[in-house]
């Protein structure tokens, strides 16, 4: 519990730093409620923290109803710390007045902070909750709804701050989006691997003994040729991908290789073996 509180506070503080020391002074926005808050604060001259806190309140109630008490409390803590942080840092000197640097570093810090909060069970933006509700009543996926909302918000920045700043905002948003992914999944994100090889036994043994990963052999049939095929299936981490490719290229350059991302792995014998 203390670990969760610590990282939510840390993540929300980093978001406040990214906003007040990089993005806001350079009139660069992010998507979601944060972007709406930045635009509203700029037009009304009301402190950013007021909008960050009060615009998120309705979504805290929805989150409590839809997801649960722990999520709502974690989100309330994160939003409060983020809002307070923007108040305290509002008079701080900006880190840079170069918009590209602000977009890159601000987006990176913001994405890392948001990722920490999400990883430990909270949220700093109500856009995802809106997307979940819209998804239940329309054929659009949650990701499509979030993308549409954020493109609308980022596009609005062009009318308020100018189209050049809107383009910088897109850069910051993209970097933050990728950084959130890395922070949540980590560099050890799991990947599924499918290999069809004439030398399946040699390739499988090399993965087992040189990479330290277990493999499963599956039987298949070529849809065009009708020939029997032996398929190797295994789970690796992101950092092991290059090594696996080199093993396959070394033992069977003509092998079919497919690699996909996996969000979660449980059970089985996924724990890595010791390799020597």
N, C-alpha and C positions, 0 to 999 in steps of 0.2 A: 504493500500500500504506500509506504513512504517512497519507494523507488518510483512508483507511478506519479506521485505528487511532484517529486523532484524533477522528473523529465518533462512533465507537462508545463511546469513553471519555467524550466530552461527553454523549452521550445517556444512558448509564448513570448518570452523575453527576447529571443533571437528574432522573432517576427517583428516585434516593436522596434528593435534596432534597425532591421532591414527597411522598415517603413520610414522612420524618422531621420535616419542618417544617410540613406541611399535613394529610395524611390520618391517619397513625397517632395523633398526639396528640389528634385529634378523634374517634377510633374510627370512622373511615371507611375502607372497604376498596375494593380493585379486584378485578377478576375474575382467574381463572386461578391459577397457582402463587403469585402475589403475594398474592392474597386468602386462599388457604389458609395461607400463611406468616404473615400478619398475625393471623389467628384463632389459629393454633397458638402463636405467640409470646405472645399475650395470655393464653391459657389456661395455658401452661407457664412463663411468665416467662423463657423462654430468649430471648436476643437475636434480633431479626428476621433479621439477616444469616445466621445459622446455617441457618435454614429456607430462605431464599432460595437459598443456595448448594447445600445438600445435596439439597433436593427437586428441583432442576433437573438434578442430575448424571445420573440415569438417562436423561433426555431428551437430554442431550448425546451419550450413546452411541448412542441411537436416531437422532438427527440425523446423526451421523457415518455410520451405516450407510445411512440413507435418502436423505440429501441430499449429503453430501460432507465432506471434510476442512476446506475453507476455512470452510464454514458452522459446523462444530463449533468450530473455533478462535476464530472471531469471536464465537460465542455464549459460549464459555468466558470470553473476555476481558470481554464485557459483563456477564455474571453475576457475575464476580469483582469488577469495579469497583463494580457496584450493591451487592453484599453488603458490601464494604469501606466504601463510602460511608455505608451505614446505621449501621455501627459507629461511624464517626468523627462522624456527625451526631446520634447518639442523645441526647447531652446538650445539643444546641443548643436555643436557645429557639424555641418554635413561632412561626410567622409570624402566626397569628391563632387566636383561640379561638371565632370565629364559624363554626359548621359549614357554613353555606351558602357563605361566602367560601372556606373550606377546600376544599369540594367543587369549586367552580368553578375556582379558581386551581390547586389541587392536581391536578385532572383535566387542566387545560390543560397544565401543566408536564410531568406524567407522560406524556400523550399525545404531546407534542412529543419527549420523550426517547426513548420507545419507537419512534416513527416514524423518528427518526434512525438508531437501531440497525438497524431493519428495512431502511431505505433503503440502508444500507451493508453488507448481507449477513449480519447476525447476528440474534439473537433474545434476549429476556429472559424468555421464558415457554415452558414445554413443552406448553401446552394445544393449540397449533396442531398439533404433531407427533402428539399423541394423536388429534386430530380426523382427521388424514390416515389414520392406521392404522384407526380405526373406520369411516371412509368406505369403505375397501376391502372391508369385511366386512358392511356394512349399506347400506340404500337411502338413508340420510341424507347430505346434503351436508356438506362441511367446515364451512361457515358455520352450519348447523343444529346440528351437534355442539358447536361452540364456544359458541353461544348457550345451549344446554341446560346445558352444564357451568357457564357463568358465572352463569346464573340460579339454579342450584342453590347455587353458592358464595355469591352475593350474598344469596340467601334465608336461608342459614345464618347470615349476619350478624345477621338479625333475632332469632334465638334467643340469640345471644351478646351483642350490643351493644344490642338493642332495635330495634323496627321503625322508629322515627324515624331512627336511624342507618343502617338498611338502605336507607331511601328516599334519604337523602343519598348513600349509596354508589352507588345507581342513577344519580343525577345525575352524580357524578364519573365513573362508568364510561361513560356516554353521551358526556360531553364528551371524555373521553380517546379514545374510539373515533373520534369525528369528527376530533379533532386528529391522530390517527395517519393518517387518510385524507388530510388536507390536507398533512401533512408528507411523506408518501410520494409523492403525486402532484403536489404543488405547486399554486400558483394557476394555472399554465399547463396544467392537466389538459386533455387533448384531448377534444373532443366531435364526434360525427358529426351531420350535419344533412341532413334530407330535406325538400325543399320541392316541392309540387305547385302550380303557378301557371299561370294563363292568360297571365300576362306573364312567362313563364320567362326569356326573353332579356334583358329589362330588369333583372329581379331578379338574374340570373346576372352580367350586366355590372357591376352595382352592387357585388356581392360581390367581384368580381375587381378593380375599380379603386378602390373606396372603402374596402374592408376589406383588400385586398391578399392575398386567398385565392383559390387556384385552384378551379374548379368542374368538375364532370363532368355532362353531360346524358345522362339515361337515358330510354328510351321505355317506356311502360307502357300498360295498358288498364284503364279503370274496371270493376270487377267488377259493379256495379249498372247503370251506364249503357251500358257497352260502348264509350264514347268513348275515343279516343286521348289519352294524357296524356304531358306532358313533365315529367320529374322532375329536379330539381337536387340533386346530392349534393356535399357539401364537408366538410372537417374544419376546425374552429376550436378556439381555446382558451377556457377558462372566462371569461376577462376580455373576450373578444370577443362573448360571447353576447348581451348587451344591445344592442350596436351592430347585430348582424345582425338581431335582432328589429325594431329601429326601421327598418331598410332595407326589410324585408319588409312591415311595416305601412304604410310610406309608399307603396310601389309597388303593392301588392296586398293590401289589408286582408282579403280573403276567401281568401287562400292557405292551403293546408294545410301546417303546419310541425311537424316532429317532430325532437326533439333528444335524443340519448342519450350516455352516458359511454363513453369508449374507454380501455382500460387501456394500450395501447401503439400507436405508429404508426411504421412503418419503410418506407423506400423511397419511390418516387414523387417528387413535387415538393411535399412538405409544407412545406418551408422558406418562410417568409413573404416575399412580395415587398415591395419598398420602395413606400410609398404617399406621395403628395405632396398 
